[in-house]
Amino acid sequence: MRKHLLLPAAAALAVSGFIVAGMDAAIAGDQARVTAPDDPAIEWGPCPGFFPDTCRIGVLHGNPAEPRADIFFKVPANTDLPAHTHTSAERMVLVSGRMRVDYEGQAPAVIETGSYAYGPPGRAHSARCLDAGECVLFIAFNEPIDAIPVEEQTVETND
């Protein structure tokens, strides 16, 4: 029985060199790019319907319906974002503005321009773009992008 288990493992190791080489070729064919939030090439679209009408999303890389998409998320100053969750973790950098984020079960945090923030998958959160100008947030998702509204519009935090 062990011989049968080792054969697939050995075959997988032998093939892995080809898989890695194939991934390197696919990555090599992708173009490097630099994009600023004011780039006219960004196609800004609406956020999910339960967000304010002034909320916009610009896809930077990938397909939002597939894993590993990157976006800019922007809202005007003094805008509240309702409580919601995501299937995916979020890896974020605030590009402009100041944003308060309230994650369920945690003390509220203020994200300053240039700061990194991590949001765990499934953790309810709400936010407010504070009065330091428009908030633009870079977000990298592991899974397809979604936003699921939470029934209550506030999140219980540990203030």
C-alpha beads as a LAMMPS data file, in Angstrom:
LAMMPS data file: protein, C-alpha beads

159 atoms
158 bonds

1 atom types
1 bond types

-500.0 500.0 xlo xhi
-500.0 500.0 ylo yhi
-500.0 500.0 zlo zhi

Masses

1 110.0

Atoms # bond

1 1 1 0.000 0.000 0.000
2 1 1 2.794 2.418 0.829
3 1 1 4.342 1.860 -2.593
4 1 1 1.163 3.145 -4.224
5 1 1 1.167 6.221 -2.014
6 1 1 4.778 7.022 -2.807
7 1 1 4.405 6.657 -6.575
8 1 1 1.880 9.514 -6.873
9 1 1 4.047 11.626 -4.567
10 1 1 7.160 10.919 -6.644
11 1 1 5.250 11.688 -9.827
12 1 1 3.989 14.930 -8.315
13 1 1 7.525 15.958 -7.392
14 1 1 8.792 15.133 -10.875
15 1 1 5.966 17.106 -12.499
16 1 1 6.275 20.031 -10.075
17 1 1 9.314 21.303 -11.952
18 1 1 7.178 21.557 -15.073
19 1 1 4.345 23.225 -13.171
20 1 1 6.670 25.813 -11.627
21 1 1 8.291 26.433 -15.011
22 1 1 4.830 26.896 -16.519
23 1 1 3.867 29.352 -13.783
24 1 1 7.093 31.290 -14.324
25 1 1 6.270 31.551 -18.031
26 1 1 2.739 32.776 -17.245
27 1 1 4.063 35.334 -14.770
28 1 1 6.765 36.423 -17.215
29 1 1 4.049 37.159 -19.807
30 1 1 2.206 39.473 -17.398
31 1 1 3.125 43.146 -17.654
32 1 1 4.429 45.124 -14.702
33 1 1 2.505 48.323 -14.059
34 1 1 2.194 51.302 -11.776
35 1 1 -1.229 52.896 -11.264
36 1 1 -2.140 56.022 -9.311
37 1 1 -5.715 56.627 -8.108
38 1 1 -6.084 59.580 -10.498
39 1 1 -5.039 57.537 -13.560
40 1 1 -7.624 58.249 -16.291
41 1 1 -7.336 54.624 -17.460
42 1 1 -9.078 53.377 -14.285
43 1 1 -12.687 52.483 -15.000
44 1 1 -14.504 53.416 -11.796
45 1 1 -17.690 51.498 -11.168
46 1 1 -20.285 51.443 -8.399
47 1 1 -19.888 49.617 -5.119
48 1 1 -22.474 47.014 -4.064
49 1 1 -25.950 48.504 -3.700
50 1 1 -25.997 48.732 0.100
51 1 1 -22.991 51.123 0.084
52 1 1 -23.451 54.883 -0.430
53 1 1 -24.000 56.018 -4.042
54 1 1 -20.739 57.994 -3.886
55 1 1 -18.680 54.803 -3.304
56 1 1 -16.573 53.671 -6.292
57 1 1 -14.400 50.651 -7.140
58 1 1 -11.641 50.581 -9.756
59 1 1 -10.223 47.194 -10.753
60 1 1 -6.423 47.324 -10.941
61 1 1 -5.492 43.721 -11.631
62 1 1 -7.313 40.467 -12.171
63 1 1 -10.988 39.667 -12.474
64 1 1 -13.136 40.453 -9.408
65 1 1 -15.117 37.241 -9.989
66 1 1 -11.921 35.175 -9.680
67 1 1 -9.276 34.789 -6.945
68 1 1 -6.453 37.313 -6.515
69 1 1 -7.974 40.579 -7.731
70 1 1 -6.699 44.009 -6.671
71 1 1 -8.851 47.131 -6.482
72 1 1 -8.947 50.762 -5.460
73 1 1 -11.955 51.530 -3.254
74 1 1 -12.826 55.212 -2.844
75 1 1 -15.340 57.301 -0.942
76 1 1 -15.621 61.021 -0.169
77 1 1 -14.642 62.443 3.208
78 1 1 -17.231 62.057 5.988
79 1 1 -18.795 58.959 4.417
80 1 1 -20.064 56.071 6.542
81 1 1 -19.732 52.531 5.199
82 1 1 -22.294 50.039 6.518
83 1 1 -21.432 46.854 8.378
84 1 1 -20.482 43.999 6.060
85 1 1 -18.256 40.937 5.687
86 1 1 -16.156 39.397 2.913
87 1 1 -15.508 35.765 2.074
88 1 1 -11.876 36.681 1.454
89 1 1 -9.257 38.215 3.666
90 1 1 -8.440 41.815 2.735
91 1 1 -4.906 43.208 2.562
92 1 1 -5.156 46.980 2.415
93 1 1 -3.072 50.140 2.163
94 1 1 -4.739 53.522 2.580
95 1 1 -3.542 55.630 -0.339
96 1 1 -5.261 58.869 0.725
97 1 1 -7.425 60.219 3.550
98 1 1 -7.987 58.864 7.062
99 1 1 -10.356 55.999 7.777
100 1 1 -11.815 54.644 10.985
101 1 1 -12.525 50.905 10.839
102 1 1 -14.603 49.033 13.404
103 1 1 -14.080 45.251 13.369
104 1 1 -16.440 43.102 15.406
105 1 1 -14.952 42.222 18.793
106 1 1 -12.001 44.629 18.460
107 1 1 -11.252 48.202 19.416
108 1 1 -11.818 50.674 16.554
109 1 1 -8.720 51.596 14.564
110 1 1 -7.836 54.652 12.512
111 1 1 -5.925 53.940 9.327
112 1 1 -3.618 56.776 8.296
113 1 1 -2.439 57.436 4.736
114 1 1 0.293 54.930 3.889
115 1 1 -0.745 52.466 6.599
116 1 1 -1.310 48.749 6.044
117 1 1 -4.402 47.010 7.399
118 1 1 -5.505 43.380 7.376
119 1 1 -9.125 42.260 7.539
120 1 1 -9.774 38.584 8.304
121 1 1 -12.334 36.731 6.182
122 1 1 -15.858 36.667 7.579
123 1 1 -15.204 39.355 10.240
124 1 1 -17.989 41.953 10.289
125 1 1 -16.793 45.534 10.007
126 1 1 -17.986 49.041 9.285
127 1 1 -15.965 52.142 8.467
128 1 1 -16.016 55.896 8.119
129 1 1 -13.860 58.022 5.854
130 1 1 -12.921 60.848 8.187
131 1 1 -12.605 64.537 7.316
132 1 1 -9.050 64.459 5.892
133 1 1 -10.245 64.319 2.278
134 1 1 -11.288 61.520 -0.045
135 1 1 -10.338 58.010 1.119
136 1 1 -8.733 55.750 -1.462
137 1 1 -7.969 52.261 -0.223
138 1 1 -5.930 49.683 -2.137
139 1 1 -7.357 46.209 -1.416
140 1 1 -5.936 42.842 -2.462
141 1 1 -8.351 39.920 -2.187
142 1 1 -7.403 36.218 -2.062
143 1 1 -10.859 35.008 -3.114
144 1 1 -13.398 36.461 -5.562
145 1 1 -14.535 39.893 -4.377
146 1 1 -17.784 40.061 -2.478
147 1 1 -19.393 42.239 0.182
148 1 1 -22.162 40.777 2.309
149 1 1 -24.292 43.235 4.312
150 1 1 -24.731 42.680 8.040
151 1 1 -28.309 43.145 9.252
152 1 1 -27.445 45.684 11.946
153 1 1 -25.749 48.785 10.616
154 1 1 -23.347 48.946 13.557
155 1 1 -20.678 46.509 14.646
156 1 1 -20.110 45.579 18.301
157 1 1 -16.584 46.707 19.174
158 1 1 -14.476 46.695 22.306
159 1 1 -14.302 50.498 22.796

Bonds

1 1 1 2
2 1 2 3
3 1 3 4
4 1 4 5
5 1 5 6
6 1 6 7
7 1 7 8
8 1 8 9
9 1 9 10
10 1 10 11
11 1 11 12
12 1 12 13
13 1 13 14
14 1 14 15
15 1 15 16
16 1 16 17
17 1 17 18
18 1 18 19
19 1 19 20
20 1 20 21
21 1 21 22
22 1 22 23
23 1 23 24
24 1 24 25
25 1 25 26
26 1 26 27
27 1 27 28
28 1 28 29
29 1 29 30
30 1 30 31
31 1 31 32
32 1 32 33
33 1 33 34
34 1 34 35
35 1 35 36
36 1 36 37
37 1 37 38
38 1 38 39
39 1 39 40
40 1 40 41
41 1 41 42
42 1 42 43
43 1 43 44
44 1 44 45
45 1 45 46
46 1 46 47
47 1 47 48
48 1 48 49
49 1 49 50
50 1 50 51
51 1 51 52
52 1 52 53
53 1 53 54
54 1 54 55
55 1 55 56
56 1 56 57
57 1 57 58
58 1 58 59
59 1 59 60
60 1 60 61
61 1 61 62
62 1 62 63
63 1 63 64
64 1 64 65
65 1 65 66
66 1 66 67
67 1 67 68
68 1 68 69
69 1 69 70
70 1 70 71
71 1 71 72
72 1 72 73
73 1 73 74
74 1 74 75
75 1 75 76
76 1 76 77
77 1 77 78
78 1 78 79
79 1 79 80
80 1 80 81
81 1 81 82
82 1 82 83
83 1 83 84
84 1 84 85
85 1 85 86
86 1 86 87
87 1 87 88
88 1 88 89
89 1 89 90
90 1 90 91
91 1 91 92
92 1 92 93
93 1 93 94
94 1 94 95
95 1 95 96
96 1 96 97
97 1 97 98
98 1 98 99
99 1 99 100
100 1 100 101
101 1 101 102
102 1 102 103
103 1 103 104
104 1 104 105
105 1 105 106
106 1 106 107
107 1 107 108
108 1 108 109
109 1 109 110
110 1 110 111
111 1 111 112
112 1 112 113
113 1 113 114
114 1 114 115
115 1 115 116
116 1 116 117
117 1 117 118
118 1 118 119
119 1 119 120
120 1 120 121
121 1 121 122
122 1 122 123
123 1 123 124
124 1 124 125
125 1 125 126
126 1 126 127
127 1 127 128
128 1 128 129
129 1 129 130
130 1 130 131
131 1 131 132
132 1 132 133
133 1 133 134
134 1 134 135
135 1 135 136
136 1 136 137
137 1 137 138
138 1 138 139
139 1 139 140
140 1 140 141
141 1 141 142
142 1 142 143
143 1 143 144
144 1 144 145
145 1 145 146
146 1 146 147
147 1 147 148
148 1 148 149
149 1 149 150
150 1 150 151
151 1 151 152
152 1 152 153
153 1 153 154
154 1 154 155
155 1 155 156
156 1 156 157
157 1 157 158
158 1 158 159
